[in-house]
Amino acid sequence: MTFEPRDPNFAARVSESFGRQTLMSTLGAELQSVEPGRVVIRLPYREDICQQHGFLHAGAIASVVDSACGYAALTLAEPGAAVLAVEFKINLMKPAVGSEFLARGRVMRSGKTLTVCSGEFVVGEGDSPIAMMQSTIITVRDRPELES
């Protein structure tokens, strides 16, 4: 799918907003790429964000994929609008083992109010997902305190 961004400064806007995400900073996540309708976030392996068996914790995985989906939606939002997740479902399909991971968020359908995104979490540049997410994102307008 090809999407046309409503904000010509979408990439800078996503990058600036991501920089304010204290959870992503705490997890060590980095914005890797931003395109209309697609965002990739890199997460290096760290022992301090693992569960008791040494696998990356599901909460860390869900958080990073949620952000990738939300930012993918933001790439298509008009200037001044904000986006918030209203629902997501995640399937954790195998343990997260590796030295670095990518969360890939992409817009499946962009509506005026609701955007449906798909997210995947993979080891490195791999194509075999560790986790898959389906997310519904709401676009919020006329709320200056939420502007992204």
CYANA upper distance limits for C-alpha pairs under 8 A (distance plus 0.5 A):
  1 MET  CA    108 MET  CA      8.34
  2 THR  CA     36 PRO  CA      8.22
  2 THR  CA     37 GLY  CA      8.32
  3 PHE  CA     36 PRO  CA      6.33
  3 PHE  CA     37 GLY  CA      6.70
  3 PHE  CA     76 LEU  CA      8.04
  4 GLU  CA     36 PRO  CA      7.05
  4 GLU  CA     76 LEU  CA      7.60
  5 PRO  CA     10 PHE  CA      7.55
  5 PRO  CA     36 PRO  CA      6.32
  5 PRO  CA     37 GLY  CA      8.47
  5 PRO  CA     75 THR  CA      6.75
  5 PRO  CA     76 LEU  CA      5.09
  5 PRO  CA     77 ALA  CA      7.62
  5 PRO  CA     78 GLU  CA      8.28
  6 ARG  CA     10 PHE  CA      8.47
  6 ARG  CA     76 LEU  CA      6.23
  6 ARG  CA     77 ALA  CA      6.51
  6 ARG  CA     78 GLU  CA      5.38
  6 ARG  CA     79 PRO  CA      7.78
  7 ASP  CA     75 THR  CA      8.11
  7 ASP  CA     76 LEU  CA      7.60
  7 ASP  CA     77 ALA  CA      7.34
  7 ASP  CA     78 GLU  CA      5.80
  7 ASP  CA     79 PRO  CA      5.97
  9 ASN  CA     13 ARG  CA      6.63
 10 PHE  CA     14 VAL  CA      6.59
 10 PHE  CA     36 PRO  CA      8.40
 10 PHE  CA     74 LEU  CA      8.07
 10 PHE  CA     75 THR  CA      5.70
 10 PHE  CA     76 LEU  CA      7.97
 11 ALA  CA     15 SER  CA      6.64
 11 ALA  CA     34 VAL  CA      6.44
 11 ALA  CA     35 GLU  CA      7.65
 11 ALA  CA     75 THR  CA      7.41
 12 ALA  CA     16 GLU  CA      6.53
 13 ARG  CA     17 SER  CA      6.63
 13 ARG  CA    148 SER  CA      7.53
 14 VAL  CA     18 PHE  CA      6.47
 14 VAL  CA     34 VAL  CA      8.18
 14 VAL  CA     71 TYR  CA      6.91
 14 VAL  CA     74 LEU  CA      7.49
 14 VAL  CA     75 THR  CA      7.39
 14 VAL  CA    148 SER  CA      8.22
 15 SER  CA     19 GLY  CA      6.72
 15 SER  CA     31 LEU  CA      7.76
 16 GLU  CA     20 ARG  CA      7.32
 17 SER  CA     21 GLN  CA      7.32
 17 SER  CA    148 SER  CA      6.29
 18 PHE  CA     24 MET  CA      8.21
 18 PHE  CA     31 LEU  CA      7.84
 19 GLY  CA     25 SER  CA      8.30
 21 GLN  CA     25 SER  CA      7.00
 22 THR  CA     26 THR  CA      6.55
 23 LEU  CA     27 LEU  CA      6.66
 24 MET  CA     28 GLY  CA      6.62
 24 MET  CA     29 ALA  CA      5.59
 24 MET  CA     30 GLU  CA      7.95
 24 MET  CA     64 VAL  CA      7.65
 25 SER  CA     29 ALA  CA      6.45
 25 SER  CA     30 GLU  CA      8.23
 27 LEU  CA     43 LEU  CA      8.04
 27 LEU  CA     49 ILE  CA      7.67
 27 LEU  CA     60 ALA  CA      7.85
 28 GLY  CA     43 LEU  CA      6.83
 28 GLY  CA     44 PRO  CA      7.36
 29 ALA  CA     41 ILE  CA      7.03
 29 ALA  CA     42 ARG  CA      6.08
 29 ALA  CA     43 LEU  CA      5.05
 29 ALA  CA     44 PRO  CA      7.55
 29 ALA  CA     64 VAL  CA      8.01
 30 GLU  CA     41 ILE  CA      6.09
 30 GLU  CA     42 ARG  CA      5.64
 30 GLU  CA     43 LEU  CA      7.03
 31 LEU  CA     39 VAL  CA      8.37
 31 LEU  CA     40 VAL  CA      6.91
 31 LEU  CA     41 ILE  CA      5.09
 31 LEU  CA     42 ARG  CA      6.78
 32 GLN  CA     39 VAL  CA      8.16
 32 GLN  CA     40 VAL  CA      5.88
 32 GLN  CA     41 ILE  CA      5.69
 32 GLN  CA     42 ARG  CA      6.48
 33 SER  CA     38 ARG  CA      8.49
 33 SER  CA     39 VAL  CA      6.12
 33 SER  CA     40 VAL  CA      5.62
 33 SER  CA     41 ILE  CA      7.62
 34 VAL  CA     38 ARG  CA      6.57
 34 VAL  CA     39 VAL  CA      5.16
 34 VAL  CA     40 VAL  CA      7.19
 34 VAL  CA     72 ALA  CA      8.19
 34 VAL  CA     75 THR  CA      8.30
 35 GLU  CA     39 VAL  CA      6.77
 35 GLU  CA     72 ALA  CA      8.35
 35 GLU  CA     75 THR  CA      7.70
 36 PRO  CA     72 ALA  CA      7.69
 36 PRO  CA     75 THR  CA      5.91
 36 PRO  CA     76 LEU  CA      6.84
 37 GLY  CA     72 ALA  CA      5.32
 37 GLY  CA     73 ALA  CA      6.70
 37 GLY  CA     75 THR  CA      6.35
 37 GLY  CA     76 LEU  CA      6.78
 37 GLY  CA    106 ARG  CA      5.93
 37 GLY  CA    107 VAL  CA      5.47
 38 ARG  CA     69 CYS  CA      8.47
 38 ARG  CA     71 TYR  CA      8.37
 38 ARG  CA     72 ALA  CA      5.22
 38 ARG  CA     73 ALA  CA      8.45
 38 ARG  CA     75 THR  CA      8.11
 38 ARG  CA    104 ARG  CA      7.80
 38 ARG  CA    105 GLY  CA      6.13
 38 ARG  CA    106 ARG  CA      4.88
 38 ARG  CA    107 VAL  CA      7.03
 39 VAL  CA     68 ALA  CA      6.04
 39 VAL  CA     69 CYS  CA      7.76
 39 VAL  CA     71 TYR  CA      6.86
 39 VAL  CA     72 ALA  CA      5.58
 39 VAL  CA    104 ARG  CA      6.41
 39 VAL  CA    105 GLY  CA      5.74
 39 VAL  CA    106 ARG  CA      7.05
 40 VAL  CA     68 ALA  CA      6.64
 40 VAL  CA    102 LEU  CA      7.03
 40 VAL  CA    103 ALA  CA      6.09
 40 VAL  CA    104 ARG  CA      5.00
 40 VAL  CA    105 GLY  CA      6.80
 41 ILE  CA     64 VAL  CA      7.69
 41 ILE  CA     68 ALA  CA      6.76
 41 ILE  CA    102 LEU  CA      6.14
 41 ILE  CA    103 ALA  CA      5.60
 41 ILE  CA    104 ARG  CA      7.07
 42 ARG  CA    100 GLU  CA      7.66
 42 ARG  CA    101 PHE  CA      6.30
 42 ARG  CA    102 LEU  CA      5.12
 42 ARG  CA    103 ALA  CA      6.93
 43 LEU  CA     64 VAL  CA      8.40
 43 LEU  CA    100 GLU  CA      6.27
 43 LEU  CA    101 PHE  CA      5.58
 43 LEU  CA    102 LEU  CA      6.62
 43 LEU  CA    103 ALA  CA      8.20
 44 PRO  CA     99 SER  CA      6.55
 44 PRO  CA    100 GLU  CA      4.67
 44 PRO  CA    101 PHE  CA      6.57
 45 TYR  CA     49 ILE  CA      8.45
 45 TYR  CA     56 LEU  CA      7.72
 45 TYR  CA     98 GLY  CA      7.21
 45 TYR  CA     99 SER  CA      5.46
 45 TYR  CA    100 GLU  CA      5.81
 45 TYR  CA    101 PHE  CA      7.81
 46 ARG  CA     50 CYS  CA      7.57
 46 ARG  CA     56 LEU  CA      8.31
 47 GLU  CA     54 GLY  CA      7.39
 47 GLU  CA     56 LEU  CA      8.29
 49 ILE  CA     56 LEU  CA      6.59
 49 ILE  CA     57 HIS  CA      6.55
 49 ILE  CA     60 ALA  CA      7.32
 50 CYS  CA     54 GLY  CA      5.92
 50 CYS  CA     55 PHE  CA      5.76
 50 CYS  CA     56 LEU  CA      4.68
 50 CYS  CA     57 HIS  CA      5.10
 51 GLN  CA     55 PHE  CA      6.26
 51 GLN  CA     56 LEU  CA      6.70
 51 GLN  CA     57 HIS  CA      5.43
 55 PHE  CA     95 PRO  CA      6.51
 55 PHE  CA     96 ALA  CA      5.78
 55 PHE  CA     97 VAL  CA      6.33
 56 LEU  CA     60 ALA  CA      7.51
 56 LEU  CA     61 ILE  CA      7.67
 56 LEU  CA     95 PRO  CA      8.03
 56 LEU  CA     96 ALA  CA      5.78
 56 LEU  CA     97 VAL  CA      7.50
 57 HIS  CA     61 ILE  CA      6.98
 57 HIS  CA     96 ALA  CA      8.45
 58 ALA  CA     62 ALA  CA      6.52
 58 ALA  CA     92 LEU  CA      8.10
 59 GLY  CA     63 SER  CA      6.56
 60 ALA  CA     64 VAL  CA      6.79
 61 ILE  CA     65 VAL  CA      6.72
 61 ILE  CA    121 PHE  CA      7.77
 61 ILE  CA    131 ALA  CA      8.36
 62 ALA  CA     66 ASP  CA      6.35
 62 ALA  CA     90 ILE  CA      7.60
 63 SER  CA     67 SER  CA      6.76
 64 VAL  CA     68 ALA  CA      6.76
 64 VAL  CA    103 ALA  CA      6.83
 65 VAL  CA     69 CYS  CA      6.72
 65 VAL  CA    103 ALA  CA      5.63
 65 VAL  CA    104 ARG  CA      7.33
 65 VAL  CA    105 GLY  CA      7.20
 65 VAL  CA    119 GLY  CA      6.41
 65 VAL  CA    120 GLU  CA      7.21
 65 VAL  CA    121 PHE  CA      7.14
 65 VAL  CA    133 MET  CA      7.67
 66 ASP  CA     70 GLY  CA      6.61
 66 ASP  CA     85 ALA  CA      8.23
 66 ASP  CA     88 PHE  CA      8.32
 66 ASP  CA    105 GLY  CA      8.48
 66 ASP  CA    119 GLY  CA      8.09
 66 ASP  CA    133 MET  CA      8.33
 66 ASP  CA    135 SER  CA      7.97
 67 SER  CA     71 TYR  CA      6.47
 67 SER  CA    105 GLY  CA      8.49
 68 ALA  CA     72 ALA  CA      6.57
 68 ALA  CA    103 ALA  CA      6.72
 68 ALA  CA    104 ARG  CA      6.47
 68 ALA  CA    105 GLY  CA      5.02
 68 ALA  CA    106 ARG  CA      8.27
 68 ALA  CA    119 GLY  CA      7.61
 69 CYS  CA     73 ALA  CA      6.85
 69 CYS  CA    104 ARG  CA      7.98
 69 CYS  CA    105 GLY  CA      4.72
 69 CYS  CA    106 ARG  CA      6.62
 69 CYS  CA    107 VAL  CA      7.82
 69 CYS  CA    117 CYS  CA      6.24
 69 CYS  CA    118 SER  CA      7.17
 69 CYS  CA    119 GLY  CA      6.50
 69 CYS  CA    135 SER  CA      7.39
 70 GLY  CA     74 LEU  CA      6.75
 70 GLY  CA     83 VAL  CA      7.14
 70 GLY  CA     84 LEU  CA      7.32
 70 GLY  CA     85 ALA  CA      7.15
 70 GLY  CA    105 GLY  CA      8.18
 70 GLY  CA    117 CYS  CA      8.48
 70 GLY  CA    137 ILE  CA      7.08
 71 TYR  CA     75 THR  CA      6.79
 71 TYR  CA    105 GLY  CA      8.14
 72 ALA  CA     76 LEU  CA      7.87
 72 ALA  CA    105 GLY  CA      6.26
 72 ALA  CA    106 ARG  CA      6.05
 72 ALA  CA    107 VAL  CA      6.61
 72 ALA  CA    117 CYS  CA      8.17
 73 ALA  CA     77 ALA  CA      7.21
 73 ALA  CA     83 VAL  CA      7.65
 73 ALA  CA    106 ARG  CA      8.15
 73 ALA  CA    107 VAL  CA      6.67
 73 ALA  CA    110 SER  CA      7.92
 73 ALA  CA    115 THR  CA      6.97
 73 ALA  CA    117 CYS  CA      7.78
 73 ALA  CA    137 ILE  CA      7.53
 74 LEU  CA     82 ALA  CA      7.60
 74 LEU  CA     83 VAL  CA      6.67
 76 LEU  CA    110 SER  CA      8.00
 77 ALA  CA     81 ALA  CA      6.68
 77 ALA  CA     82 ALA  CA      7.93
 77 ALA  CA     83 VAL  CA      8.37
 77 ALA  CA    139 THR  CA      7.69
 80 GLY  CA    141 ARG  CA      7.57
 80 GLY  CA    142 ASP  CA      8.22
 80 GLY  CA    144 PRO  CA      8.14
 80 GLY  CA    147 GLU  CA      5.96
 80 GLY  CA    148 SER  CA      7.42
 81 ALA  CA    139 THR  CA      6.99
 81 ALA  CA    140 VAL  CA      6.13
 81 ALA  CA    141 ARG  CA      5.32
 81 ALA  CA    142 ASP  CA      7.74
 81 ALA  CA    143 ARG  CA      8.38
 81 ALA  CA    146 LEU  CA      8.35
 81 ALA  CA    147 GLU  CA      6.26
 81 ALA  CA    148 SER  CA      7.35
 82 ALA  CA    139 THR  CA      6.23
 82 ALA  CA    140 VAL  CA      5.58
 82 ALA  CA    141 ARG  CA      7.05
 82 ALA  CA    146 LEU  CA      6.35
 82 ALA  CA    147 GLU  CA      5.56
 82 ALA  CA    148 SER  CA      5.74
 83 VAL  CA    137 ILE  CA      6.83
 83 VAL  CA    138 ILE  CA      6.05
 83 VAL  CA    139 THR  CA      5.08
 83 VAL  CA    140 VAL  CA      6.36
 83 VAL  CA    148 SER  CA      8.26
 84 LEU  CA    137 ILE  CA      6.02
 84 LEU  CA    138 ILE  CA      5.91
 84 LEU  CA    139 THR  CA      7.23
 84 LEU  CA    140 VAL  CA      8.01
 85 ALA  CA    135 SER  CA      7.54
 85 ALA  CA    136 THR  CA      6.49
 85 ALA  CA    137 ILE  CA      4.90
 85 ALA  CA    138 ILE  CA      6.76
 86 VAL  CA    135 SER  CA      8.32
 86 VAL  CA    136 THR  CA      6.30
 86 VAL  CA    137 ILE  CA      6.16
 86 VAL  CA    138 ILE  CA      6.93
 87 GLU  CA    135 SER  CA      6.28
 87 GLU  CA    136 THR  CA      5.75
 87 GLU  CA    137 ILE  CA      7.72
 88 PHE  CA    133 MET  CA      7.21
 88 PHE  CA    134 GLN  CA      6.04
 88 PHE  CA    135 SER  CA      4.67
 88 PHE  CA    136 THR  CA      6.72
 89 LYS  CA    133 MET  CA      6.04
 89 LYS  CA    134 GLN  CA      5.91
 89 LYS  CA    135 SER  CA      7.04
 90 ILE  CA    131 ALA  CA      7.28
 90 ILE  CA    132 MET  CA      6.12
 90 ILE  CA    133 MET  CA      4.81
 90 ILE  CA    134 GLN  CA      7.11
 91 ASN  CA    131 ALA  CA      5.91
 91 ASN  CA    132 MET  CA      5.75
 91 ASN  CA    133 MET  CA      6.90
 92 LEU  CA    130 ILE  CA      6.70
 92 LEU  CA    131 ALA  CA      4.95
 92 LEU  CA    132 MET  CA      7.31
 93 MET  CA    129 PRO  CA      7.99
 93 MET  CA    130 ILE  CA      5.83
 93 MET  CA    131 ALA  CA      6.03
 93 MET  CA    132 MET  CA      8.40
 94 LYS  CA    130 ILE  CA      5.76
 94 LYS  CA    131 ALA  CA      7.86
 95 PRO  CA    130 ILE  CA      7.29
 96 ALA  CA    123 VAL  CA      8.08
 96 ALA  CA    130 ILE  CA      6.79
 97 VAL  CA    123 VAL  CA      7.99
 98 GLY  CA    123 VAL  CA      6.55
 98 GLY  CA    124 GLY  CA      8.14
 99 SER  CA    123 VAL  CA      8.26
 99 SER  CA    124 GLY  CA      8.12
100 GLU  CA    123 VAL  CA      6.62
100 GLU  CA    124 GLY  CA      5.83
101 PHE  CA    121 PHE  CA      7.37
101 PHE  CA    122 VAL  CA      6.08
101 PHE  CA    123 VAL  CA      4.96
101 PHE  CA    124 GLY  CA      5.33
101 PHE  CA    125 GLU  CA      8.27
102 LEU  CA    121 PHE  CA      6.15
102 LEU  CA    122 VAL  CA      5.87
102 LEU  CA    123 VAL  CA      6.87
102 LEU  CA    124 GLY  CA      6.50
102 LEU  CA    125 GLU  CA      7.58
103 ALA  CA    119 GLY  CA      7.41
103 ALA  CA    120 GLU  CA      6.21
103 ALA  CA    121 PHE  CA      4.98
103 ALA  CA    122 VAL  CA      7.12
104 ARG  CA    119 GLY  CA      5.95
104 ARG  CA    120 GLU  CA      5.80
104 ARG  CA    121 PHE  CA      6.92
105 GLY  CA    117 CYS  CA      7.27
105 GLY  CA    118 SER  CA      6.37
105 GLY  CA    119 GLY  CA      4.85
105 GLY  CA    120 GLU  CA      7.19
106 ARG  CA    117 CYS  CA      5.99
106 ARG  CA    118 SER  CA      5.96
106 ARG  CA    119 GLY  CA      6.82
107 VAL  CA    115 THR  CA      7.56
107 VAL  CA    116 VAL  CA      6.58
107 VAL  CA    117 CYS  CA      4.83
107 VAL  CA    118 SER  CA      6.90
108 MET  CA    115 THR  CA      8.13
108 MET  CA    116 VAL  CA      6.06
108 MET  CA    117 CYS  CA      5.65
108 MET  CA    118 SER  CA      7.04
109 ARG  CA    115 THR  CA      6.16
109 ARG  CA    116 VAL  CA      5.73
109 ARG  CA    117 CYS  CA      7.50
110 SER  CA    114 LEU  CA      7.30
110 SER  CA    115 THR  CA      4.98
110 SER  CA    116 VAL  CA      7.05
111 GLY  CA    115 THR  CA      5.86
112 LYS  CA    139 THR  CA      7.87
113 THR  CA    138 ILE  CA      6.12
113 THR  CA    139 THR  CA      5.64
113 THR  CA    140 VAL  CA      8.05
114 LEU  CA    136 THR  CA      7.13
114 LEU  CA    137 ILE  CA      6.11
114 LEU  CA    138 ILE  CA      5.17
114 LEU  CA    139 THR  CA      6.80
115 THR  CA    136 THR  CA      6.27
115 THR  CA    137 ILE  CA      5.56
115 THR  CA    138 ILE  CA      6.88
115 THR  CA    139 THR  CA      8.19
116 VAL  CA    134 GLN  CA      7.87
116 VAL  CA    135 SER  CA      6.30
116 VAL  CA    136 THR  CA      5.19
116 VAL  CA    137 ILE  CA      6.80
117 CYS  CA    134 GLN  CA      6.43
117 CYS  CA    135 SER  CA      5.60
117 CYS  CA    136 THR  CA      6.82
117 CYS  CA    137 ILE  CA      8.04
118 SER  CA    132 MET  CA      7.93
118 SER  CA    133 MET  CA      6.17
118 SER  CA    134 GLN  CA      5.26
118 SER  CA    135 SER  CA      6.74
119 GLY  CA    132 MET  CA      6.12
119 GLY  CA    133 MET  CA      5.22
119 GLY  CA    134 GLN  CA      6.83
119 GLY  CA    135 SER  CA      8.19
120 GLU  CA    129 PRO  CA      6.55
120 GLU  CA    130 ILE  CA      7.98
120 GLU  CA    131 ALA  CA      6.15
120 GLU  CA    132 MET  CA      4.95
120 GLU  CA    133 MET  CA      6.63
121 PHE  CA    129 PRO  CA      6.03
121 PHE  CA    130 ILE  CA      6.04
121 PHE  CA    131 ALA  CA      5.56
121 PHE  CA    132 MET  CA      6.95
122 VAL  CA    126 GLY  CA      6.34
122 VAL  CA    127 ASP  CA      7.00
122 VAL  CA    128 SER  CA      6.75
122 VAL  CA    129 PRO  CA      5.16
122 VAL  CA    130 ILE  CA      5.92
122 VAL  CA    131 ALA  CA      7.73
123 VAL  CA    127 ASP  CA      8.50
123 VAL  CA    128 SER  CA      8.26
123 VAL  CA    129 PRO  CA      8.03
123 VAL  CA    130 ILE  CA      7.91
140 VAL  CA    146 LEU  CA      8.37
143 ARG  CA    147 GLU  CA      7.19
